[in-house]
Amino acid sequence: MSVPSAPVEVRGEGVLLRASRESDADRLLEAFGDSGTQLWNPGPSDPAGVLAWIAERADWSAGTHTSWLITQPHDGDVLGSVSVWKIDLDQGDGEVGYWVAPWGRGRGVASSAVRAAAAYAFEEVGLHRLHLFHAVENPASCGVARKAGFLLEGTLRQSYRYADGRRHDEHLHARLATD
């Protein structure tokens, strides 16, 4: 199997995963302006940067990533983003990343989106293992991982420098296609 060259839509429980569009730029700028988003998953802070972000994530042609906006199915409002990236088809693995805008938090959309993205990666791309990392100080992200079926495998000490400039310990979670 392989990664398609163009984004596909994926439905999850209460969410629609779809490609980002230029018309999403204002909503993305608003999300990236949030302090929580800035700390754990910083994005561009200007319109040109957001347009470049949109274009990059909508281009799946390298075969190494999938990326979707998490949206409300009924009106398409942007709630966040989920990606499966660093895809290695030879090894059958990839890494999951996600963030949710302040107006989408606490509603279960992240765990639903991660489950949908994982199902797509296992069933359509043919991956066997997915893993994700999050800062230990980000308990909401830990809850998302667990609710999406990703088991905690351990703690990586001072493994990633986040936007605050400090190296944070991270949890490593993983899920197998056979889980």
C-alpha positions as CSV (number, residue, x, y, z in Angstrom):
1,M,0.0,0.0,0.0
2,S,1.0,3.6,-0.2
3,V,0.1,7.2,0.7
4,P,-2.1,8.8,-1.9
5,S,-0.7,11.8,-3.6
6,A,-3.6,14.0,-2.8
7,P,-5.6,14.4,0.5
8,V,-8.7,12.3,1.1
9,E,-11.5,13.0,3.5
10,V,-11.9,10.7,6.5
11,R,-14.9,10.6,8.8
12,G,-14.6,10.0,12.5
13,E,-17.1,10.0,15.3
14,G,-18.3,13.6,15.3
15,V,-15.5,14.9,13.1
16,L,-14.6,15.2,9.5
17,L,-10.9,15.1,8.6
18,R,-10.3,17.1,5.4
19,A,-7.6,19.0,3.6
20,S,-6.8,22.5,4.6
21,R,-8.0,25.3,2.3
22,E,-7.0,28.9,1.8
23,S,-10.5,29.8,3.1
24,D,-9.4,28.3,6.5
25,A,-6.5,30.9,6.9
26,D,-8.3,33.3,9.3
27,R,-9.5,30.5,11.6
28,L,-6.0,28.9,11.6
29,L,-4.4,32.3,12.5
30,E,-6.8,32.5,15.4
31,A,-6.0,29.0,16.5
32,F,-2.2,29.5,16.2
33,G,-2.6,32.7,18.3
34,D,-3.6,30.7,21.3
35,S,-1.0,30.4,24.0
36,G,-1.5,26.7,24.5
37,T,-1.3,26.0,20.8
38,Q,1.8,28.2,20.6
39,L,3.6,26.3,23.4
40,W,3.0,22.7,22.3
41,N,2.4,23.0,18.6
42,P,3.4,26.4,17.3
43,G,2.3,27.5,13.9
44,P,2.7,30.5,11.7
45,S,1.7,33.9,13.0
46,D,1.2,35.8,9.8
47,P,-1.1,35.3,6.8
48,A,1.7,34.4,4.4
49,G,3.0,31.7,6.8
50,V,-0.5,30.3,7.2
51,L,-1.0,30.0,3.5
52,A,2.4,28.2,3.2
53,W,1.3,25.9,6.1
54,I,-1.9,25.1,4.3
55,A,-0.1,24.3,1.0
56,E,2.5,22.1,2.7
57,R,-0.1,20.0,4.5
58,A,-2.3,19.6,1.4
59,D,0.6,18.2,-0.6
60,W,0.9,14.4,0.1
61,S,2.9,13.7,-3.0
62,A,6.1,12.8,-1.1
63,G,4.4,9.8,0.3
64,T,5.7,10.5,3.8
65,H,2.8,12.2,5.5
66,T,-0.9,12.6,5.7
67,S,-2.4,15.8,7.2
68,W,-5.9,16.9,7.9
69,L,-7.8,19.6,9.5
70,I,-10.2,18.4,12.2
71,T,-13.5,20.0,11.3
72,Q,-17.2,19.9,12.4
73,P,-19.0,17.7,9.9
74,H,-22.1,20.0,9.7
75,D,-20.4,23.3,8.9
76,G,-16.7,22.6,8.2
77,D,-15.5,24.9,11.1
78,V,-11.8,24.2,11.9
79,L,-11.3,22.6,15.3
80,G,-7.7,21.5,15.0
81,S,-5.3,19.3,13.0
82,V,-4.1,15.7,12.9
83,S,-1.3,14.2,10.9
84,V,0.4,10.9,10.4
85,W,3.9,11.8,9.3
86,K,7.4,10.4,9.2
87,I,5.8,7.5,7.4
88,D,8.2,4.7,6.7
89,L,6.5,2.2,4.4
90,D,9.4,-0.3,4.6
91,Q,9.1,-0.4,8.4
92,G,5.3,0.0,8.3
93,D,5.3,2.8,10.9
94,G,4.6,6.5,11.4
95,E,4.2,9.2,13.9
96,V,0.9,10.9,14.9
97,G,0.7,14.6,15.8
98,Y,-2.4,16.6,16.7
99,W,-3.6,19.9,18.2
100,V,-7.0,21.4,18.9
101,A,-8.1,25.0,18.9
102,P,-9.4,26.5,22.1
103,W,-13.0,26.4,20.9
104,G,-12.7,22.6,20.1
105,R,-11.1,21.5,23.4
106,G,-12.9,19.3,25.9
107,R,-15.3,17.8,23.4
108,G,-13.5,14.6,22.5
109,V,-12.7,15.8,18.9
110,A,-9.0,15.1,19.3
111,S,-9.3,11.5,20.4
112,S,-12.0,10.9,17.7
113,A,-9.7,12.5,15.0
114,V,-6.6,10.5,16.2
115,R,-8.7,7.2,16.1
116,A,-9.9,8.1,12.5
117,A,-6.4,9.0,11.3
118,A,-5.0,5.8,12.8
119,A,-7.7,3.7,11.2
120,Y,-6.9,5.3,7.9
121,A,-3.1,4.7,8.4
122,F,-3.6,1.0,9.3
123,E,-6.4,0.1,6.8
124,E,-5.6,2.3,3.7
125,V,-1.8,3.0,4.0
126,G,-1.0,-0.4,5.4
127,L,1.0,0.7,8.4
128,H,1.6,-1.7,11.4
129,R,2.7,0.7,14.2
130,L,2.0,4.3,15.0
131,H,3.5,6.3,17.8
132,L,3.1,9.7,19.3
133,F,4.9,11.9,21.8
134,H,3.6,14.6,24.1
135,A,5.1,16.7,26.9
136,V,4.6,15.1,30.3
137,E,3.3,18.6,31.4
138,N,0.5,18.3,28.8
139,P,-2.0,15.9,30.5
140,A,-4.8,16.7,28.0
141,S,-2.6,15.3,25.2
142,C,-2.0,12.2,27.3
143,G,-5.8,11.8,27.7
144,V,-6.2,12.1,23.9
145,A,-3.6,9.4,23.3
146,R,-5.1,7.0,25.8
147,K,-8.7,7.5,24.6
148,A,-7.5,6.9,21.0
149,G,-6.1,3.5,22.0
150,F,-2.4,4.5,22.2
151,L,-0.7,2.7,25.1
152,L,1.9,4.5,27.2
153,E,5.3,2.9,26.5
154,G,7.5,5.1,28.6
155,T,9.0,8.5,29.3
156,L,11.8,10.1,27.3
157,R,13.8,12.4,29.4
158,Q,14.4,15.9,28.2
159,S,13.6,14.7,24.7
160,Y,12.2,17.7,22.9
161,R,12.6,21.5,23.1
162,Y,9.2,23.1,22.9
163,A,8.4,26.8,22.1
164,D,9.3,27.9,25.7
165,G,13.0,27.0,24.9
166,R,13.2,24.3,27.5
167,R,13.7,20.6,27.0
168,H,10.7,18.7,28.2
169,D,10.3,15.1,29.2
170,E,7.9,13.4,26.9
171,H,5.6,10.4,27.1
172,L,5.8,7.9,24.2
173,H,2.5,6.2,23.3
174,A,2.0,3.6,20.5
175,R,-0.7,1.7,18.9
176,L,-0.4,-1.4,16.6
177,A,-2.7,-2.3,13.8
178,T,-3.5,-5.5,15.8
179,D,-4.6,-3.6,18.9
